Amino acid sequence: MSTVQEGSFLTLHYRLSGPDGQVVIDTFEGQPATLSIGGGELSPAIEQRLIGLEEGDHATIDLAPGEAFGERQPDMVQWVARKLLNELGDPHEQYALGDVVQFPTPDGLGSYAGAVREVRADGAVLFDFNHPLAGQPVRFEVQLIGVL
């Protein structure tokens, strides 16, 4: 039996849900996911809980509020001017409450998401760049199919 350790390559099904049981990600109905421990694909708190599990294990991990994705950061809720939004994307885009918008990282190599919280008359948009589950309790259910 292979045991999960730092650097392990995993094939797994997992379900990530928030405090109200709302499912954020669920791979059980489709193709299993593949990832490596330490690769940054899961939060460090979740990765730590997987270490020591064995191939074939099915586990449910409950994480305390803020443990999986950190606490909510008030400074990550920011107004973005319409002029900048036009430069970054489609100038005709209409933003609505709850929309999730991808922004390029300053180096242009990655992206990060912001959820629309408010739209002003002048077109500026208030984005929340916190992870949607920041500051929330999280349940992570996992079925380990393979461990290399």
C-alpha positions in Angstrom: 0.0 0.0 0.0 1.3 3.4 -0.9 1.0 6.2 1.7 0.6 9.9 0.9 3.7 11.9 1.7 5.3 15.2 0.6 5.8 15.0 -3.2 3.3 12.1 -3.7 1.5 12.1 -7.0 -2.2 11.4 -6.4 -5.2 10.2 -8.4 -8.3 11.0 -6.4 -11.9 12.0 -6.4 -12.8 14.9 -4.1 -15.6 17.1 -3.1 -15.1 20.6 -1.5 -18.0 22.2 0.2 -18.7 25.3 2.2 -20.5 25.9 5.5 -24.0 25.5 4.1 -23.1 22.2 2.3 -22.9 24.1 -1.0 -20.5 22.1 -3.2 -17.8 24.1 -4.8 -15.9 21.3 -6.6 -17.0 17.7 -7.1 -15.1 15.2 -9.2 -17.0 12.1 -8.1 -19.3 12.0 -11.1 -16.6 12.6 -13.7 -12.9 12.0 -14.3 -10.7 11.8 -11.2 -8.3 14.6 -10.5 -4.5 14.2 -10.5 -2.2 16.4 -8.4 1.0 16.3 -6.4 1.4 17.1 -2.7 3.3 20.3 -2.4 2.3 21.4 -5.9 0.0 24.2 -4.6 -3.1 22.8 -6.2 -4.8 22.3 -2.8 -4.5 24.6 0.2 -1.6 23.6 2.5 -4.0 22.8 5.3 -5.8 20.3 3.1 -2.5 18.8 1.9 -1.3 18.3 5.4 -4.5 16.3 6.3 -3.9 14.0 3.3 -0.4 13.1 4.4 -0.5 9.6 6.0 -3.7 8.5 4.2 -3.3 5.3 2.1 -4.3 4.3 -1.4 -8.0 3.3 -1.4 -8.8 5.4 1.7 -12.1 7.4 1.7 -12.0 10.3 4.2 -14.0 13.4 5.1 -11.9 16.2 6.5 -13.6 19.1 8.3 -11.5 22.3 8.5 -12.2 25.2 10.9 -13.2 28.6 9.7 -10.3 30.2 7.9 -8.1 27.1 8.0 -8.4 26.0 4.4 -8.3 29.4 2.6 -7.2 31.9 5.3 -9.2 34.6 7.0 -11.1 37.2 5.0 -8.9 40.2 4.3 -10.8 43.6 4.2 -8.0 45.1 2.0 -8.8 42.5 -0.7 -12.1 44.2 -1.4 -11.2 47.0 -3.8 -12.8 49.4 -6.3 -11.5 49.0 -9.9 -12.0 52.0 -12.2 -14.0 51.5 -15.4 -11.0 52.8 -17.4 -8.8 50.0 -16.1 -11.5 47.3 -16.6 -11.7 48.5 -20.3 -7.9 48.1 -20.7 -7.9 44.7 -19.1 -10.9 43.3 -20.9 -13.9 44.0 -23.0 -15.0 47.7 -22.9 -18.6 46.7 -23.5 -18.7 44.2 -20.6 -21.6 44.7 -18.2 -20.7 43.6 -14.7 -23.4 42.3 -12.3 -23.5 41.4 -8.7 -22.0 38.0 -8.1 -20.1 37.8 -11.4 -16.6 36.3 -11.1 -14.0 38.0 -13.2 -10.5 36.8 -14.0 -7.6 39.3 -13.8 -4.1 38.8 -15.1 -1.3 38.8 -12.4 1.1 41.7 -12.8 3.7 39.4 -14.4 1.1 38.3 -16.9 1.8 34.6 -16.2 -1.2 33.7 -14.1 -4.6 35.0 -13.1 -6.7 35.6 -10.1 -10.4 36.0 -9.6 -12.6 38.8 -8.1 -16.3 38.6 -7.4 -18.4 41.7 -8.1 -19.9 43.2 -4.9 -21.1 46.5 -6.2 -21.3 48.6 -9.5 -21.2 52.4 -9.3 -23.0 54.8 -11.7 -19.6 55.9 -13.1 -18.9 52.3 -14.1 -16.3 51.5 -11.3 -16.8 48.0 -9.8 -16.2 46.9 -6.2 -14.4 43.5 -6.4 -13.8 41.0 -3.6 -10.5 39.2 -4.3 -10.8 37.0 -1.2 -11.3 33.3 -1.9 -15.0 32.6 -1.7 -14.4 30.2 1.2 -12.0 32.5 3.1 -13.0 32.7 6.7 -15.5 29.8 6.3 -15.5 26.2 7.6 -14.8 23.8 4.8 -15.5 20.1 4.3 -13.1 18.1 2.0 -14.2 14.6 1.1 -11.6 12.5 -0.7 -11.3 9.0 -2.2 -7.7 8.1 -2.9 -7.6 6.0 -6.1 -3.8 6.0 -6.6 -0.7 7.2 -4.8 2.7 7.3 -6.6 
